[in-house]
Amino acid sequence: MKKLALLILFILPFLAKAQSNSNDLKELLSRMQGSFSSEAQSKSDTDYYDIRLHMTKIWPTSTDGNWLYVEQAMSTLQEKPYRQRIYKVTNNGASFESAVYLLPNPKKYVGGYSNALLFDDLSKDSLILKDGCSVFMVKFDDIFSGKTGDNSCPSDLRGASFARSKVTIYKDKLISWDQGFDKEGKQVWGAEKGGYVFDKIEQ
């Protein structure tokens, strides 16, 4: 009986941590889903554009992770997004990983944030993993924050050699800072002063 009591005392902290991590993952996913706008930032600082960001859960019955479709476009060209991705969000114990995938034939899925059924015929095997581009987030107080590895995410956009992404997620907004660097470490694309501030405009 004494051994059993000691075993329970040993296991309880791990069970509590697992439950806490599970609850935090649900909270993170809730915050990530919805529609976001950088309009307010663009009005206060003309170095930033008015951009719309949409994220919605797809494949809700999947048991191998939480999958989100992500679409980003200028506010005046939402029918022509410049970025479409799928994120796979998982809890790896030490942090929350958001792995990044490219879609085959992305034009087919434009506007998919408002119609998740579009993805029913999309095979996960057809997705292209952006290896090294995962964002690893941890929770501090009531904020989720994380980034990619410093030089782990390859990029050839506008002469870049690698990209870096940082993200901070609050209850009502998220800050995303994507930058591209050449092989000498000189920035060649992305915001220079800080990340884009996206206010949540719709859950």
Summary of the structure (lengths in Angstrom):
residues: 203
radius of gyration: 18.9
end to end distance: 50.4
largest distance: 69.0
contacts: 559
relative contact order: 0.14
helix: 28%
strand: 39%
